[in-house]
Amino acid sequence: MTKVIGLTGGIASGKSTVAAQLHQAGLVVLDADQVARAVVQKDSPGLLALTRAFGRQILKPDGSLNRAKLGQLVFSDPAARKQVDAITHPLIRQVFEASLAALKRLGVPLVVLDVPLLLEAGYQRYCDQVVVVKVDPITQLHRLMARNHYGSQEARERIATQMPLAEKLAHADVVIDNNGSREKTARQVAKLIASWREGTDLHSVV
């Protein structure tokens, strides 16, 4: 029987680092960001629907999606963000459901759903366990500023658009503390993987 793990966390929390460590350990990781890019590839039905909604201003000269332009539109306009979500989320969900079904047929024992908006989009319904990666607010702010070259105000605004960490933690079965070094996080991940493989679920901060 396939055990499905939902992995989530706030922006710049280190979720991708944890996902990479899980992948390196041999686990199957379904990456929502990769799926989201795939469903709006050039000439795809998803990109066609976005172009109908927002016009050719969201396209690059070669006809592919200008992600920066679309990002600017949705960041400043909640209604536009909802419109993008209404177009892309069903397509992403369809891919996830098909992938999960195929992996279950193959008897894959553990599958990780790496989804930034796991809780917001309701993906926890597919999961046997939800893992939340946490980081303190100041560290999160500084990491986001460094990673995306944002000023302090823009970084704060980006963080504010997401579900508060406290709310995410309320849904967590397991919490990974990513305030320390990469090695410290890796030790927590290794402990978690061992619990899955041994069938002794952790239900607390790792």
ZAMARGU-4260 file (C-alpha; in steps of 0.2 Angstrom, whole numbers, plus 5000, padded with zeros to 4 digits):
<rodrens>
0) 5000/5000/5000 | 5007/5017/4995 | 5009/5030/5009 | 5007/5048/5003 | 5016/5062/5012
5) 5012/5080/5009 | 5026/5092/5011 | 5023/5111/5013 | 5030/5126/5021 | 5030/5145/5018
10) 5040/5154/5005 | 5059/5153/5008 | 5056/5141/5022 | 5068/5128/5015 | 5055/5116/5009
15) 5064/5113/4992 | 5080/5109/5002 | 5070/5096/5012 | 5062/5089/4995 | 5079/5088/4987
20) 5085/5078/5002 | 5070/5066/5001 | 5073/5064/4983 | 5092/5060/4986 | 5086/5047/4998
25) 5077/5038/4985 | 5059/5043/4988 | 5048/5048/4974 | 5044/5066/4975 | 5030/5074/4964
30) 5035/5093/4963 | 5020/5105/4961 | 5031/5118/4954 | 5037/5107/4940 | 5019/5102/4936
35) 5013/5120/4936 | 5027/5124/4923 | 5022/5109/4913 | 5003/5114/4911 | 5007/5131/4904
40) 5021/5126/4892 | 5021/5134/4875 | 5005/5129/4865 | 4997/5120/4879 | 4979/5122/4883
45) 4983/5130/4900 | 4994/5144/4892 | 4980/5146/4879 | 4967/5149/4893 | 4979/5161/4902
50) 4982/5171/4885 | 4963/5172/4883 | 4961/5179/4900 | 4975/5191/4901 | 4980/5194/4883
55) 4997/5192/4874 | 5005/5204/4886 | 5009/5188/4896 | 5019/5180/4882 | 5037/5181/4877
60) 5041/5185/4859 | 5043/5166/4856 | 5025/5163/4862 | 5030/5155/4879 | 5024/5162/4895
65) 5032/5177/4903 | 5032/5171/4921 | 5038/5188/4927 | 5025/5198/4919 | 5011/5186/4924
70) 5018/5187/4942 | 5017/5206/4942 | 4999/5205/4937 | 4993/5193/4950 | 5004/5200/4964
75) 4995/5217/4963 | 4978/5210/4959 | 4969/5197/4970 | 4955/5195/4957 | 4968/5191/4944
80) 4977/5178/4955 | 4960/5169/4958 | 4958/5169/4939 | 4975/5161/4936 | 4972/5148/4950
85) 4955/5144/4942 | 4963/5140/4926 | 4979/5131/4932 | 4974/5122/4948 | 4962/5110/4940
90) 4976/5105/4927 | 4989/5103/4940 | 4977/5092/4951 | 4973/5082/4936 | 4992/5078/4933
95) 4994/5074/4952 | 4979/5062/4952 | 4985/5053/4937 | 5003/5052/4944 | 4997/5046/4961
100) 4986/5033/4953 | 5000/5026/4942 | 5012/5025/4957 | 5000/5016/4967 | 4997/5004/4953
105) 5016/5001/4953 | 5016/4998/4972 | 5028/5012/4976 | 5028/5012/4995 | 5031/5031/4998
110) 5026/5046/4988 | 5030/5064/4993 | 5019/5078/4986 | 5029/5093/4987 | 5016/5107/4986
115) 5019/5125/4992 | 5000/5128/4993 | 4996/5110/4999 | 4984/5116/5013 | 4977/5131/5003
120) 4973/5120/4988 | 4966/5106/4998 | 4979/5093/4993 | 4980/5086/5011 | 4965/5076/5006
125) 4977/5064/4996 | 4989/5063/5011 | 4992/5051/5025 | 5003/5063/5034 | 5007/5081/5032
130) 5025/5088/5035 | 5027/5107/5037 | 5045/5115/5036 | 5046/5129/5048 | 5058/5144/5049
135) 5057/5159/5060 | 5050/5175/5052 | 5066/5185/5052 | 5076/5171/5044 | 5062/5169/5032
140) 5063/5187/5027 | 5082/5188/5025 | 5082/5172/5015 | 5068/5178/5003 | 5077/5195/5001
145) 5094/5186/4997 | 5086/5173/4986 | 5074/5184/4975 | 5084/5200/4977 | 5068/5209/4985
150) 5068/5224/4996 | 5062/5222/5013 | 5045/5229/5009 | 5042/5218/4994 | 5048/5202/5003
155) 5036/5206/5018 | 5021/5208/5005 | 5025/5192/4997 | 5026/5183/5014 | 5009/5191/5018
160) 5000/5184/5003 | 5002/5166/5010 | 4994/5156/5024 | 5001/5161/5041 | 5014/5149/5047
165) 5004/5146/5063 | 4989/5140/5053 | 5000/5128/5043 | 5008/5121/5059 | 4990/5118/5065
170) 4988/5105/5051 | 5005/5097/5053 | 5008/5079/5058 | 5027/5082/5058 | 5037/5098/5059
175) 5054/5100/5052 | 5064/5115/5060 | 5074/5123/5046 | 5082/5137/5057 | 5098/5129/5058
180) 5112/5122/5047 | 5109/5111/5031 | 5116/5097/5041 | 5104/5099/5055 | 5090/5099/5043
185) 5097/5083/5035 | 5097/5074/5051 | 5079/5078/5054 | 5075/5072/5037 | 5084/5056/5039
190) 5075/5052/5056 | 5059/5055/5047 | 5063/5044/5032 | 5068/5030/5045 | 5051/5032/5054
195) 5042/5030/5037 | 5051/5015/5032 | 5050/5007/5049 | 5031/5011/5050 | 5033/5021/5066
200) 5026/5038/5062 | 5032/5053/5071 | 5018/5065/5076 | 5029/5079/5084 | 5043/5092/5080
205) 5057/5081/5073
</rodrens>
